[in-house]
Amino acid sequence: MTKPHRNVYMFAVLGAVLVVPLLVFLRSATQNASRFKNEVEVRRGRIDSHLAARGRVEGATSQEIKLASRVVGRLKEVKVNDGDALRKGQVVAVLENNDLKAQVEQAQANVRHAEAVLEKLRNGARPEERAASRAALSEAQAAADNSRLNYQRSQKLFQDGGIVSQSVLDQAERDWKMAEARLESAHQNYQLIMAPPRAEDVAAAQAELALARGQLAQAQDNYDNTFVHSPVDGVVVKRYMNPGESISYESLYQPIVSVSDTTRLMVRAEINETDIGTIQLGQRAEIRADAFRGQTFLGRVVRISGGLGPKRIQTDNPTEKIDTDVLESFVEVDPGSPLRVGLRVDVYIKLAERENVLVIPVRSVEFLDGVPTVHVRTPAGTESRKVRLGAQDGLNIEVAEGVRAGEVVVY
């Protein structure tokens, strides 16, 4: 090969060596330029992640408390109406009870009588009776002593020459024996007056008193049951019955009114099946209602149902799906809220809140073989990097590791 031809060949080889990498680079750059349409600078920002759900305001017991009568009768008064505020123990309804009140008064009189009988038995005789018995005993003793001495004198006179006749002696003896009998009777009466009551008499009186007290308690209970009280501080949800209506054995536990405990307000929130893995006890929540536009009320998740159930809370949207399963969660509203029982609300449960973290759009992250990856622009081209992600709010996501602030991510 001649020298000119050799030079041409060498230039051709050198050109091929230089041009081929350039073409490859230009092709790659063209492909990258066509693949990545968007770019964003990695910056520091805030992630406010929350879960949105529909809910309904309820009382602390979650369910309405239906108040009914425990006795049959006719309603005399219903003292409340729908929406009325209640205090714990307040009377909401009264049944006709004049006959039961009379039974209570009679039972009270029986108790007082039984108490008096027992008290008299325990106290024994009155002081006046004790003094009279003691005086009678002393008088009988004196009479017996006098009759004995008179008999002894008559006996001596009879033996000393018959100064007195046999009949006089016999009469003196009869008088003495009669006086002795009267003394014994007075002594027995005095012992009876002064003796403590017998145990069996006291036991019988105590039993009579216990029976009277039991009858009073039963009569009082029947009378008290004609008054229907509210067991909680709350509000009347619905009034079912009116004065004059009868309560029979068949309708004994038919509700007169239903109330809701408003000492603590709860929101029953329905969580979509796809979001149940993100909710936990103790999470804070924001509550908003159309009835209180511009206001946000706070609460926290205090209870989560054990399983899924049918959707119950519906909106006015005609396209809303209602044949889906949801997880019921309960948010306790912080005190001081003006929310009312039955109000439909929007619930936003906070999942994460991060300040001053590196954020990029969620769409800029790819998962290559299950590993989160972003594409970063460098002076040499586009570089793929594995990253460690953090919280997200639906639009942006936290990057905990893999990129620096100011770098440009393309996607």
C-alpha positions as semicolon CSV with decimal commas, in nm:
position;residue;x (nm);y (nm);z (nm)
1;M;0,000;0,000;0,000
2;T;0,138;0,336;-0,102
3;K;0,197;0,601;0,159
4;P;-0,088;0,831;0,045
5;H;-0,333;0,547;0,064
6;R;-0,201;0,449;0,406
7;N;-0,264;0,800;0,538
8;V;-0,620;0,803;0,408
9;Y;-0,688;0,471;0,579
10;M;-0,550;0,591;0,912
11;F;-0,764;0,906;0,901
12;A;-1,071;0,694;0,827
13;V;-1,005;0,465;1,126
14;L;-0,940;0,759;1,354
15;G;-1,264;0,923;1,243
16;A;-1,460;0,609;1,308
17;V;-1,312;0,584;1,660
18;L;-1,413;0,942;1,740
19;V;-1,746;0,961;1,564
20;V;-1,904;0,637;1,695
21;P;-1,894;0,737;2,067
22;L;-2,022;1,079;1,971
23;L;-2,313;0,927;1,787
24;V;-2,386;0,698;2,080
25;F;-2,379;0,997;2,319
26;L;-2,603;1,203;2,094
27;R;-2,844;0,913;2,058
28;S;-2,855;0,863;2,436
29;A;-2,906;1,233;2,493
30;T;-3,183;1,236;2,237
31;Q;-3,350;0,935;2,400
32;N;-3,319;1,093;2,746
33;A;-3,452;1,420;2,613
34;S;-3,750;1,242;2,470
35;R;-3,808;1,026;2,783
36;F;-3,799;1,297;3,052
37;K;-4,051;1,572;2,999
38;N;-4,046;1,732;3,345
39;E;-3,784;1,847;3,588
40;V;-3,792;1,978;3,941
41;E;-3,536;2,109;4,184
42;V;-3,494;1,921;4,508
43;R;-3,599;2,160;4,784
44;R;-3,678;2,169;5,148
45;G;-4,044;2,183;5,239
46;R;-4,327;2,046;5,452
47;I;-4,509;1,715;5,429
48;D;-4,861;1,715;5,572
49;S;-5,004;1,371;5,514
50;H;-5,362;1,299;5,610
51;L;-5,644;1,055;5,544
52;A;-5,981;1,195;5,441
53;A;-6,308;1,027;5,539
54;R;-6,675;1,104;5,583
55;G;-6,824;1,089;5,930
56;R;-7,124;1,160;6,149
57;V;-7,129;1,321;6,493
58;E;-7,257;1,099;6,775
59;G;-7,268;1,102;7,152
60;A;-7,008;0,945;7,376
61;T;-7,198;0,615;7,381
62;S;-7,208;0,602;6,998
63;Q;-7,565;0,472;7,015
64;E;-7,882;0,649;7,128
65;I;-8,001;0,562;7,480
66;K;-8,370;0,469;7,473
67;L;-8,549;0,549;7,801
68;A;-8,852;0,338;7,894
69;S;-9,072;0,272;8,196
70;R;-9,017;-0,031;8,418
71;V;-9,380;-0,042;8,534
72;V;-9,713;-0,047;8,354
73;G;-9,944;0,251;8,370
74;R;-10,056;0,564;8,192
75;L;-9,825;0,850;8,106
76;K;-9,903;1,159;8,312
77;E;-9,630;1,389;8,179
78;V;-9,352;1,394;7,920
79;K;-9,136;1,685;8,025
80;V;-8,899;1,712;7,725
81;N;-8,909;1,754;7,348
82;D;-8,671;1,683;7,061
83;G;-8,346;1,875;7,092
84;D;-8,385;1,967;7,461
85;A;-8,068;1,964;7,670
86;L;-8,065;1,725;7,966
87;R;-7,882;1,692;8,294
88;K;-7,797;1,359;8,449
89;G;-8,082;1,253;8,680
90;Q;-8,336;1,494;8,529
91;V;-8,696;1,364;8,514
92;V;-8,806;1,326;8,152
93;A;-9,143;1,153;8,204
94;V;-9,389;1,068;8,485
95;L;-9,658;0,797;8,503
96;E;-9,981;0,831;8,700
97;N;-9,885;0,724;9,053
98;N;-10,138;0,839;9,318
99;D;-10,218;0,480;9,421
100;L;-9,850;0,391;9,448
101;K;-9,786;0,702;9,657
102;A;-10,063;0,593;9,898
103;Q;-9,901;0,249;9,925
104;V;-9,572;0,414;10,018
105;E;-9,739;0,618;10,293
106;Q;-9,913;0,310;10,433
107;A;-9,586;0,115;10,430
108;Q;-9,412;0,401;10,610
109;A;-9,681;0,392;10,885
110;N;-9,634;0,016;10,923
111;V;-9,261;0,064;10,969
112;R;-9,314;0,329;11,237
113;H;-9,555;0,098;11,425
114;A;-9,313;-0,196;11,412
115;E;-9,030;0,027;11,534
116;A;-9,243;0,144;11,827
117;V;-9,332;-0,213;11,929
118;L;-8,968;-0,318;11,925
119;E;-8,859;-0,008;12,113
120;K;-9,120;-0,066;12,383
121;L;-9,015;-0,427;12,417
122;R;-8,649;-0,334;12,453
123;N;-8,714;-0,054;12,700
124;G;-8,947;-0,263;12,920
125;A;-9,190;-0,097;13,168
126;R;-9,206;0,277;13,212
127;P;-9,048;0,428;13,526
128;E;-9,394;0,494;13,667
129;E;-9,487;0,127;13,626
130;R;-9,163;0,018;13,792
131;A;-9,229;0,251;14,089
132;A;-9,588;0,129;14,128
133;S;-9,477;-0,234;14,124
134;R;-9,209;-0,165;14,381
135;A;-9,466;0,011;14,607
136;A;-9,712;-0,276;14,570
137;L;-9,441;-0,522;14,667
138;S;-9,353;-0,321;14,978
139;E;-9,721;-0,294;15,074
140;A;-9,772;-0,668;15,029
141;Q;-9,461;-0,737;15,236
142;A;-9,589;-0,516;15,517
143;A;-9,934;-0,677;15,510
144;A;-9,781;-1,025;15,518
145;D;-9,557;-0,934;15,811
146;N;-9,851;-0,786;16,004
147;S;-10,071;-1,092;15,935
148;R;-9,793;-1,325;16,050
149;L;-9,747;-1,133;16,378
150;N;-10,125;-1,129;16,436
151;Y;-10,143;-1,505;16,383
152;Q;-9,854;-1,561;16,623
153;R;-10,027;-1,350;16,894
154;S;-10,358;-1,531;16,847
155;Q;-10,183;-1,867;16,867
156;K;-10,012;-1,771;17,196
157;L;-10,338;-1,642;17,347
158;F;-10,515;-1,960;17,245
159;Q;-10,243;-2,174;17,404
160;D;-10,233;-1,961;17,726
161;G;-10,576;-2,057;17,849
162;G;-10,805;-2,011;17,556
163;I;-10,818;-1,638;17,575
164;V;-10,915;-1,646;17,207
165;S;-11,134;-1,905;17,050
166;Q;-11,036;-2,159;16,791
167;S;-11,230;-1,973;16,525
168;V;-11,035;-1,653;16,590
169;L;-10,712;-1,847;16,563
170;D;-10,824;-2,009;16,240
171;Q;-10,921;-1,671;16,094
172;A;-10,583;-1,525;16,188
173;E;-10,413;-1,817;16,016
174;R;-10,623;-1,770;15,701
175;D;-10,543;-1,396;15,695
176;W;-10,171;-1,470;15,725
177;K;-10,170;-1,726;15,444
178;M;-10,373;-1,493;15,222
179;A;-10,126;-1,209;15,290
180;E;-9,838;-1,442;15,203
181;A;-10,009;-1,527;14,871
182;R;-10,057;-1,160;14,792
183;L;-9,689;-1,100;14,871
184;E;-9,583;-1,377;14,633
185;S;-9,805;-1,233;14,360
186;A;-9,660;-0,885;14,414
187;H;-9,309;-1,031;14,405
188;Q;-9,375;-1,214;14,076
189;N;-9,522;-0,899;13,921
190;Y;-9,222;-0,695;14,033
191;Q;-8,979;-0,946;13,878
192;L;-9,177;-0,940;13,553
193;I;-9,173;-0,563;13,545
194;M;-8,801;-0,541;13,617
195;A;-8,688;-0,836;13,401
196;P;-8,532;-0,776;13,048
197;P;-8,741;-0,878;12,742
198;R;-8,729;-1,239;12,632
199;A;-8,505;-1,313;12,331
200;E;-8,786;-1,478;12,135
201;D;-9,011;-1,174;12,185
202;V;-8,737;-0,941;12,060
203;A;-8,667;-1,167;11,759
204;A;-9,035;-1,170;11,665
205;A;-9,054;-0,790;11,689
206;Q;-8,738;-0,755;11,480
207;A;-8,882;-0,983;11,213
208;E;-9,200;-0,775;11,200
209;L;-8,990;-0,461;11,156
210;A;-8,779;-0,619;10,878
211;L;-9,096;-0,726;10,696
212;A;-9,241;-0,376;10,723
213;R;-8,920;-0,222;10,592
214;G;-8,910;-0,466;10,299
215;Q;-9,267;-0,380;10,207
216;L;-9,177;-0,010;10,224
217;A;-8,874;-0,061;9,997
218;Q;-9,088;-0,244;9,741
219;A;-9,360;0,021;9,752
220;Q;-9,100;0,298;9,724
221;D;-8,934;0,125;9,429
222;N;-9,266;0,091;9,248
223;Y;-9,336;0,458;9,309
224;D;-8,988;0,569;9,203
225;N;-9,017;0,369;8,880
226;T;-9,303;0,594;8,771
227;F;-9,039;0,866;8,724
228;V;-8,816;0,818;8,418
229;H;-8,475;0,984;8,463
230;S;-8,197;1,065;8,218
231;P;-7,887;0,858;8,300
232;V;-7,650;1,107;8,133
233;D;-7,590;1,470;8,052
234;G;-7,701;1,500;7,694
235;V;-7,970;1,597;7,448
236;V;-8,309;1,452;7,352
237;V;-8,278;1,288;7,012
238;K;-8,642;1,184;6,968
239;R;-8,967;1,180;7,168
240;Y;-9,176;0,869;7,099
241;M;-9,476;0,893;7,337
242;N;-9,716;1,159;7,466
243;P;-9,916;1,210;7,790
244;G;-10,223;0,988;7,814
245;E;-10,071;0,693;7,630
246;S;-10,075;0,362;7,816
247;I;-9,784;0,130;7,883
248;S;-9,892;-0,234;7,902
249;Y;-9,696;-0,550;7,976
250;E;-9,661;-0,606;7,602
251;S;-9,512;-0,259;7,548
252;L;-9,333;-0,236;7,882
253;Y;-8,993;-0,145;7,736
254;Q;-9,117;0,067;7,448
255;P;-8,905;0,386;7,453
256;I;-9,064;0,709;7,572
257;V;-8,771;0,922;7,455
258;S;-8,419;0,857;7,327
259;V;-8,121;1,062;7,442
260;S;-7,757;1,094;7,345
261;D;-7,465;1,145;7,582
262;T;-7,303;1,476;7,487
263;T;-7,048;1,494;7,767
264;R;-6,806;1,384;7,496
265;L;-6,879;1,405;7,124
266;M;-6,762;1,130;6,894
267;V;-6,736;1,118;6,516
268;R;-6,799;0,783;6,350
269;A;-6,566;0,794;6,047
270;E;-6,576;0,542;5,762
271;I;-6,230;0,452;5,631
272;N;-6,201;0,310;5,280
273;E;-6,072;-0,045;5,254
274;T;-5,755;0,068;5,075
275;D;-5,658;0,303;5,360
276;I;-5,711;0,086;5,667
277;G;-5,341;0,010;5,701
278;T;-5,260;0,374;5,775
279;I;-5,493;0,446;6,067
280;Q;-5,386;0,400;6,428
281;L;-5,513;0,480;6,777
282;G;-5,410;0,821;6,907
283;Q;-5,377;0,991;6,569
284;R;-5,492;1,353;6,568
285;A;-5,775;1,455;6,338
286;E;-5,932;1,769;6,199
287;I;-6,310;1,789;6,162
288;R;-6,493;2,025;5,929
289;A;-6,863;2,070;5,863
290;D;-7,061;2,268;5,607
291;A;-7,270;2,404;5,894
292;F;-6,957;2,572;6,039
293;R;-6,775;2,696;5,729
294;G;-6,424;2,816;5,788
295;Q;-6,396;2,644;6,126
296;T;-6,185;2,341;6,207
297;F;-6,241;2,124;6,516
298;L;-5,981;1,890;6,658
299;G;-5,999;1,537;6,794
300;R;-5,814;1,209;6,815
301;V;-5,876;0,848;6,714
302;V;-5,987;0,653;7,024
303;R;-6,140;0,336;6,880
304;I;-6,113;0,128;6,563
305;S;-6,361;-0,143;6,469
306;G;-6,239;-0,499;6,456
307;G;-6,356;-0,565;6,100
308;L;-6,501;-0,422;5,784
309;G;-6,869;-0,348;5,744
310;P;-7,114;-0,190;5,499
311;K;-7,103;0,181;5,426
312;R;-7,372;0,373;5,617
313;I;-7,287;0,740;5,580
314;Q;-7,391;0,876;5,242
315;T;-7,333;1,215;5,085
316;D;-7,557;1,403;4,845
317;N;-7,340;1,295;4,551
318;P;-7,557;1,071;4,327
319;T;-7,248;0,901;4,181
320;E;-7,116;0,792;4,520
321;K;-7,052;0,419;4,555
322;I;-7,245;0,275;4,845
323;D;-7,183;-0,097;4,796
324;T;-6,832;-0,086;4,942
325;D;-6,694;-0,212;5,271
326;V;-6,545;0,035;5,518
327;L;-6,367;0,030;5,852
328;E;-6,547;0,229;6,121
329;S;-6,319;0,441;6,335
330;F;-6,419;0,673;6,617
331;V;-6,270;1,018;6,673
332;E;-6,328;1,186;7,010
333;V;-6,385;1,559;6,959
334;D;-6,194;1,796;7,186
335;P;-6,417;1,971;7,448
336;G;-6,592;2,295;7,363
337;S;-6,707;2,205;7,015
338;P;-7,046;2,340;6,894
339;L;-7,102;2,033;6,675
340;R;-7,442;1,868;6,712
341;V;-7,534;1,501;6,722
342;G;-7,628;1,366;6,378
343;L;-7,429;1,626;6,181
344;R;-7,238;1,494;5,880
345;V;-6,875;1,605;5,874
346;D;-6,546;1,561;5,687
347;V;-6,265;1,404;5,888
348;Y;-5,897;1,450;5,810
349;I;-5,680;1,212;6,011
350;K;-5,316;1,318;6,032
351;L;-5,078;1,043;5,922
352;A;-4,752;1,241;5,915
353;E;-4,637;1,600;5,956
354;R;-4,272;1,675;5,869
355;E;-4,104;2,016;5,856
356;N;-3,789;2,124;5,667
357;V;-3,734;1,797;5,480
358;L;-3,622;1,733;5,121
359;V;-3,926;1,688;4,900
360;I;-3,985;1,592;4,538
361;P;-4,304;1,507;4,346
362;V;-4,440;1,160;4,403
363;R;-4,455;1,113;4,023
364;S;-4,080;1,158;3,993
365;V;-4,008;0,832;4,176
366;E;-3,976;0,504;3,984
367;F;-3,960;0,159;4,134
368;L;-3,699;-0,042;3,948
369;D;-3,706;-0,405;4,062
370;G;-3,897;-0,285;4,365
371;V;-3,634;-0,026;4,461
372;P;-3,732;0,346;4,466
373;T;-3,523;0,531;4,212
374;V;-3,498;0,889;4,080
375;H;-3,317;1,034;3,781
376;V;-3,087;1,326;3,858
377;R;-2,942;1,562;3,597
378;T;-2,563;1,590;3,619
379;P;-2,304;1,767;3,400
380;A;-2,231;1,431;3,239
381;G;-2,597;1,354;3,169
382;T;-2,876;1,182;3,362
383;E;-2,788;0,964;3,658
384;S;-3,021;0,709;3,819
385;R;-3,001;0,691;4,198
386;K;-3,158;0,472;4,459
387;V;-3,329;0,674;4,731
388;R;-3,478;0,617;5,076
389;L;-3,825;0,765;5,101
390;G;-4,024;0,899;5,396
391;A;-4,373;1,043;5,440
392;Q;-4,588;1,166;5,153
393;D;-4,899;1,379;5,124
394;G;-5,030;1,261;4,788
395;L;-4,843;1,523;4,583
396;N;-4,494;1,535;4,732
397;I;-4,279;1,278;4,906
398;E;-3,992;1,308;5,151
399;V;-3,649;1,189;5,037
400;A;-3,448;1,089;5,340
401;E;-3,141;0,976;5,151
402;G;-3,005;0,979;4,793
403;V;-3,032;1,339;4,675
404;R;-2,925;1,684;4,794
405;A;-3,105;2,016;4,801
406;G;-3,059;2,210;4,476
407;E;-3,015;1,903;4,254
408;V;-3,255;1,864;3,961
409;V;-3,469;1,554;3,928
410;V;-3,615;1,474;3,588
411;Y;-3,912;1,252;3,515
